[in-house]
Amino acid sequence: MFKAQQLLGMKKIETRDIPQSQVPAISRLTPDNLSFRGSVQIPEGGTADVVFLNVADGYLVQELPFAVHLKKFRIEHYSTGQPKLFESDIVLFDRQGNKIREATIAVNKPLIHNGVAIYQASFGDGGSRLAIRGWNLFAPAAESFNVEGAVHETARLSSGAEEYQLEFTDFRLFNIENLGGEAPKKNAMSVKSDTKSLNNVGPSYQVKVRNPRGEAREYHNYMLPVTLDGRMYLLSGVRETPNEPFRYLRLPADKQGGIDTFMRLRGVLIDPAQRGEIAKRFALGALPPGEGGGELQVRLEASAGDILNLFAQGGYSALGQFIETNIPENERQKATETFLRIIELSAFEALRLANAQAGELPPAADEATGFFIRDSLNAFSDLFFYGAPVYLQLQSFEQIQASGLQMTRSPGKNLVYFGSLLLVLGIFAMLYVRERRAWIVVKPGSALFAYATPRKTVDFEQEFAKHSQAIEQLANKE
């Protein structure tokens, strides 16, 4: 029927991504439609009175004879993170808003009302609200700002003279990851199997950051720190297209599980006014006691300042380009080791300076601080390839789940069931009912008899002899 209406120009497939309320009547089907199969996703507390039918490269809006309200959605998981059970508490209302009935549907447990079957098909996020702490990655100050967002909605973000659009695409309450048999992590539950260490690393969300030119990168940010190689990091994945895997930036977490210490260190390293003080402290610390203030200190301070400036402008990549361009090949290995040593010692002085400005205790000169500084320098260098001027850290959330329902009306299903029954009976007939075929050719004075069966059995020989004798007796009588 729809194909006929389409050929006559009475119906048209909708291809635009627009709200269903704006879909024109030519792309809508009435509740009296005899047969349909469509889907809709309803957030908790939401109501839907239509489903969407996928047709060719577009869709149609099928209006329902009732409205479906989702009271509550529940989901249980296996230890691997795979869904174990999900079900929905729904309420049906007629077109006038009167309550019809309530029911709970689950996978393989549909609700059928007036010929329309409602199936539990899928689930997703229904617009969870997110409270986010933003960090400007290329500003000297280590101060943060707040951003409010919701999944499936957008927000505006200003960074310098440019304005970005944030498109929140997904939220997950927990993520089960295999971290290679490591010890359980802080703020995480560990579930161990024979060869894997499966850990719930906590909530995460995905957001697209679109620049003024319309270019977007997608980010996957975890809320809680993850322990890798015995050290804690906040992970932020980035990719340019949906077909690519995420590449993860590791931001080193401090003892409290936050990144405030790293951001303070980043702030003083990127501040030109403070790099001079860092270089001065490095030079004083590199000289033996009592030998400061001379020409050697000035040279060390100048060298450290130049290296810090290069690193602050492009990370390790900028240092590598400088070494390849300005240092002979046979001296590059030694120069690289010297530069790295200067950067690490200067970063320790930068951390002392940053902590003093924040009123924190100075860092201890131990192995843990050394690892933290190296991780911080690696993260600082990777920021130049991060693709966004800010890091958006999830602080809190209000989860809103959504249930994916499939609704069908199939008035001919009883005919299909009857036809299936006939097919089954036919199969049994083929297996257990023996087929016989007989031919008789009568000629003047004679008769030719032939008998056939798919399988030759003892009964067949007896039956053939019996029928042959009967035909011969009839012929003799005549």
C-alpha positions in Angstrom: 0.0 0.0 0.0 2.8 2.4 0.9 4.6 1.7 -2.4 1.4 2.5 -4.3 1.1 5.8 -2.3 4.7 6.6 -3.0 4.4 6.0 -6.7 1.3 8.3 -6.8 3.1 11.0 -4.9 0.9 10.7 -1.8 3.8 9.7 0.5 7.5 10.6 0.6 10.5 9.3 2.5 12.0 11.8 4.9 15.8 12.1 4.8 16.4 15.2 6.9 17.6 15.1 10.5 14.7 17.1 12.1 12.5 16.7 15.2 9.6 14.3 14.5 7.1 17.1 15.3 8.4 18.9 12.2 8.1 15.9 9.9 5.4 16.8 7.3 2.2 14.8 6.8 3.5 13.4 3.5 6.1 11.5 5.5 3.8 10.3 8.3 1.5 7.2 8.6 -1.7 7.3 10.5 -2.6 5.0 13.4 -4.9 3.1 11.1 -1.9 1.7 9.1 -2.6 -2.1 8.9 1.0 -3.2 9.4 4.3 -1.7 10.6 7.5 -2.3 12.4 9.4 0.6 14.0 11.5 1.8 16.8 11.7 4.6 19.3 14.0 5.6 22.2 12.3 7.0 25.3 14.2 8.6 28.2 13.1 7.9 31.7 10.1 10.1 32.5 9.5 10.7 28.8 6.5 9.8 26.5 6.3 8.8 22.8 3.3 8.4 20.6 5.2 7.7 17.4 7.8 5.2 16.1 10.3 5.6 13.3 10.3 3.2 10.3 13.6 2.9 8.4 12.9 3.0 4.7 15.6 3.0 2.1 17.9 5.9 2.9 15.4 7.7 5.1 12.6 7.1 7.5 8.8 7.5 8.0 7.0 8.6 11.2 4.3 6.1 12.2 1.8 7.5 14.6 0.6 5.1 17.3 -3.0 4.6 18.5 -1.7 5.2 22.1 1.1 6.9 23.9 3.9 5.1 25.8 5.3 6.6 29.0 8.6 5.2 30.5 8.4 5.2 34.3 11.7 3.4 35.0 14.4 1.6 33.1 16.6 -1.1 34.9 19.7 -2.9 33.7 22.0 -5.5 35.2 25.4 -6.5 34.0 27.7 -9.5 34.1 31.2 -9.1 35.6 32.5 -8.7 32.1 30.4 -5.6 31.6 28.0 -7.2 29.1 24.3 -6.5 29.7 22.6 -9.4 31.7 19.1 -8.1 32.0 17.3 -4.9 31.0 13.6 -4.1 31.4 11.2 -1.2 31.3 8.2 -0.1 33.4 5.8 1.5 31.0 2.3 3.1 31.1 0.0 3.3 28.1 -2.3 6.2 27.6 -5.0 6.6 24.9 -5.0 9.6 22.5 -7.1 11.6 25.0 -4.6 11.1 27.8 -6.5 8.5 29.8 -4.5 5.8 31.4 -5.0 2.4 29.8 -2.6 -0.1 31.5 0.8 -0.5 33.1 3.3 -3.3 32.4 6.9 -4.3 32.7 8.5 -5.5 29.5 11.9 -7.3 29.0 13.8 -9.0 26.3 11.6 -11.8 24.9 8.7 -10.6 27.2 6.7 -8.2 25.1 3.4 -6.4 25.8 0.7 -6.8 23.2 -2.1 -4.2 23.2 -4.8 -4.0 20.6 -2.7 -5.9 18.1 0.4 -3.8 18.6 3.4 -5.7 20.2 5.8 -3.7 22.3 9.3 -5.2 22.5 12.3 -4.3 24.7 15.0 -3.9 22.0 17.8 -1.8 23.3 18.9 1.0 25.7 20.9 4.2 25.7 21.4 7.5 27.4 18.4 9.6 27.8 20.1 13.0 28.3 22.2 12.7 31.5 23.1 16.0 33.0 26.9 16.6 33.4 28.8 19.0 35.6 32.2 19.6 34.1 35.4 21.4 35.3 37.2 22.9 32.4 40.9 23.7 32.2 42.5 26.1 29.7 45.5 24.2 28.5 47.5 27.1 27.0 46.9 29.8 29.6 49.5 30.5 32.3 46.9 30.5 35.0 46.0 27.2 36.6 42.4 28.3 37.4 39.5 26.2 36.2 36.0 27.1 35.1 32.6 25.3 35.2 30.6 24.0 32.3 27.1 22.5 32.4 25.9 20.1 29.7 23.5 17.3 28.9 23.8 14.3 26.6 22.3 15.0 23.1 22.5 18.7 23.7 25.1 21.4 22.9 26.9 24.1 24.8 29.0 27.1 23.8 32.6 27.6 25.0 34.8 30.6 24.5 38.6 30.2 24.4 40.5 33.4 23.7 39.0 35.1 20.6 37.5 31.9 19.3 34.2 30.2 20.3 33.7 26.5 20.3 30.6 24.3 20.3 30.4 21.3 22.7 28.2 18.4 21.5 27.7 15.9 24.2 27.1 12.5 22.6 27.2 9.8 25.3 27.6 8.9 29.0 28.4 5.6 30.6 27.9 5.0 34.3 30.8 2.4 34.4 33.3 0.9 32.1 34.7 -2.6 32.4 38.3 -2.6 31.2 41.0 -5.3 31.1 44.2 -3.8 32.5 46.4 -6.9 32.2 46.1 -8.3 35.7 47.2 -5.2 37.6 46.3 -4.7 41.2 42.9 -3.2 42.0 42.7 0.5 41.5 41.7 3.3 43.8 38.0 4.1 43.4 37.5 0.9 41.3 36.2 -2.6 41.8 38.3 -5.4 40.5 36.9 -8.6 39.1 39.6 -11.2 38.2 39.3 -14.1 35.8 41.8 -16.7 34.8 43.9 -14.6 32.5 42.4 -11.1 32.8 41.9 -8.4 35.4 38.6 -6.8 34.7 38.1 -3.5 36.5 35.3 -1.0 36.7 37.1 2.2 36.0 34.1 4.3 36.6 31.9 6.8 34.7 33.0 8.4 31.4 31.4 10.6 28.8 32.0 11.6 25.1 31.9 15.0 23.7 32.6 16.6 20.3 34.5 19.9 20.3 33.7 21.8 17.1 35.9 24.8 16.2 34.6 28.0 14.4 35.5 26.4 11.0 33.1 23.5 11.7 35.8 20.9 12.3 35.2 18.5 15.2 37.2 16.1 17.3 35.6 13.6 19.6 36.8 13.1 23.2 36.3 10.3 25.6 37.0 11.4 29.2 37.0 9.2 32.3 35.9 10.7 35.6 38.1 8.6 38.0 41.8 8.1 37.9 43.0 4.8 36.4 46.1 3.0 37.7 48.6 2.0 34.9 52.1 0.7 35.6 51.5 1.5 39.3 50.7 5.2 38.8 47.4 7.0 38.5 46.3 8.9 35.5 43.1 10.6 34.2 42.6 9.4 30.7 41.2 11.4 27.8 40.8 9.8 24.4 40.7 11.7 21.2 39.9 10.9 17.6 39.2 12.8 14.4 36.5 10.5 12.9 34.1 7.9 14.3 35.8 5.1 12.4 39.1 5.7 14.2 40.1 4.2 17.6 40.6 6.7 20.5 44.2 7.7 21.3 44.5 8.4 25.0 46.2 11.3 26.7 47.5 10.4 30.2 47.3 13.2 32.7 49.2 12.3 35.8 47.1 12.4 39.0 48.4 13.5 42.4 48.0 11.6 45.6 44.5 12.9 46.0 43.5 11.5 42.6 43.2 15.0 41.0 45.1 16.9 38.3 45.5 20.2 40.2 49.2 19.6 40.8 49.8 18.9 37.1 47.8 21.9 36.0 49.9 24.1 38.4 53.1 22.8 36.9 51.8 23.3 33.4 50.8 26.8 34.3 54.3 27.9 35.4 56.0 26.1 32.5 53.9 27.9 30.0 54.2 31.3 31.6 57.1 33.3 30.1 57.3 35.5 33.2 58.0 32.5 35.4 60.4 30.6 33.1 63.2 33.0 34.0 62.8 32.3 37.7 62.7 28.5 36.9 66.0 28.8 34.9 67.6 30.8 37.7 66.7 28.2 40.3 68.0 25.4 38.1 71.3 27.2 37.6 71.7 27.7 41.3 70.9 24.1 42.0 73.2 22.7 39.4 76.3 24.6 40.7 78.3 23.4 43.8 77.6 25.4 46.9 79.4 28.8 47.0 80.0 29.0 43.3 76.9 30.9 42.3 76.8 34.4 40.8 79.6 33.9 38.3 79.7 33.6 34.5 78.9 29.9 34.7 75.6 30.5 36.4 74.7 33.1 33.8 75.5 30.6 31.0 73.6 27.8 32.7 70.6 30.1 33.3 70.6 31.3 29.7 70.8 27.7 28.4 68.1 26.5 30.6 65.9 29.4 29.7 66.3 28.7 25.9 65.5 25.0 26.4 62.4 25.8 28.5 61.2 28.3 25.9 61.5 25.7 23.2 59.7 23.1 25.3 56.9 25.5 26.2 56.3 26.3 22.5 56.1 22.7 21.2 57.1 20.1 23.8 59.6 17.3 22.9 58.8 17.7 19.2 60.2 21.3 19.2 63.3 20.1 21.1 63.8 17.4 18.5 63.5 19.7 15.6 66.0 22.1 17.2 68.5 19.3 17.7 68.2 18.0 14.2 68.6 21.5 12.7 71.4 23.0 14.8 73.5 20.1 16.2 75.8 17.8 14.2 74.7 14.3 13.9 77.5 12.8 15.9 76.7 15.0 18.8 72.9 14.7 18.8 72.7 11.7 21.3 74.7 13.6 23.9 72.8 16.8 23.3 69.5 15.0 23.7 70.5 13.5 27.0 71.7 16.9 28.2 68.5 18.6 27.1 66.3 16.0 28.8 68.3 16.3 32.0 67.9 20.1 32.0 64.2 19.8 31.3 63.6 17.3 34.2 65.6 19.3 36.8 64.0 22.5 35.7 60.5 20.9 35.9 61.4 19.9 39.5 62.1 23.6 40.3 58.9 24.5 38.5 57.0 22.1 40.7 58.5 23.6 43.8 57.6 27.1 42.6 54.0 26.1 41.7 53.5 24.4 45.1 54.8 27.4 46.9 52.5 29.8 45.0 49.5 27.5 45.9 50.5 27.3 49.5 51.3 23.6 49.2 54.3 21.7 50.7 57.4 21.4 48.5 57.7 18.1 46.5 60.0 15.5 48.0 63.1 14.6 46.1 62.2 10.9 45.7 61.4 8.3 43.1 57.6 9.0 43.1 58.2 12.7 42.4 60.6 11.8 39.6 58.0 9.6 37.9 55.4 12.3 38.4 57.6 14.9 36.7 58.4 12.6 33.7 54.7 11.8 33.3 53.9 15.5 33.5 56.4 16.4 30.9 55.1 13.7 28.6 51.5 14.9 29.1 52.6 18.6 28.6 54.3 17.6 25.3 51.2 15.6 24.1 48.9 18.6 24.7 50.2 20.1 21.5 48.6 17.2 19.6 45.4 17.0 21.7 43.5 19.2 19.3 41.5 21.2 21.8 42.4 24.3 23.9 40.7 22.9 27.0 40.5 19.7 29.0 37.0 19.0 30.2 37.0 17.0 33.5 33.8 15.3 34.6 33.0 16.3 38.2 29.4 15.0 38.8 26.4 13.8 36.9 22.7 13.0 37.1 22.1 9.9 35.0 19.0 9.6 32.9 18.6 6.4 31.0 16.6 5.7 27.9 14.8 2.5 26.7 14.8 1.5 23.1 11.4 0.0 22.2 10.4 -1.8 19.0 6.6 -1.8 18.1 5.0 -3.9 15.5 1.6 -4.6 14.1 1.3 -7.8 12.2 -2.3 -8.8 11.4 -1.2 -11.6 9.1 0.9 -13.4 11.6 -1.7 -16.1 12.2 -1.6 -16.9 8.5 2.2 -17.1 8.7 2.0 -19.5 11.7 -0.5 -21.7 9.8 1.7 -21.8 6.8 4.7 -22.7 9.0 2.7 -25.5 10.5 1.8 -26.9 7.0 5.5 -26.7 6.1 6.4 -28.8 9.2 3.7 -31.3 8.4 5.0 -31.6 4.9 8.5 -32.3 6.1 7.2 -35.1 8.3 5.1 -36.4 5.4 8.2 -36.6 3.2 10.1 -38.5 5.9 7.4 -41.0 7.0 4.8 -41.3 4.2 6.1 -43.6 1.5 5.4 -42.5 -2.1 4.3 -44.9 -4.8 3.8 -44.4 -8.5 2.2 -46.8 -10.9 1.8 -46.8 -14.7 -0.3 -49.1 -16.9 0.0 -49.0 -20.7 -2.8 -51.1 -22.4 -2.3 -52.3 -25.9 -4.4 -54.8 -28.0 -3.7 -58.2 -26.6 -1.3 -57.0 -23.8 -0.8 -54.6 -20.8 2.4 -53.1 -19.6 2.7 -52.4 -15.8 5.4 -50.3 -14.1 5.8 -49.5 -10.4 8.3 -47.0 -8.8 9.3 -45.8 -5.3 12.1 -43.6 -3.9 13.5 -46.4 -1.8 13.6 -50.0 -2.7 12.3 -52.2 0.2 11.0 -55.8 0.7 7.4 -54.4 0.9 7.9 -52.9 -2.6 8.7 -56.2 -4.2 5.7 -57.8 -2.5 3.4 -55.0 -3.5 4.6 -55.1 -7.1 4.0 -58.8 -7.3 0.5 -58.4 -5.8 -0.5 -55.6 -8.3 0.9 -57.5 -11.2 -1.1 -60.6 -10.3 -4.3 -58.5 -9.9 -3.8 -56.9 -13.3 -3.2 -60.3 -14.9 -6.3 -61.7 -13.3 -8.4 -58.8 -14.7 -7.0 -59.4 -18.1 -7.8 -63.1 -18.0 -11.4 -62.4 -17.0 -11.8 -60.2 -20.0 
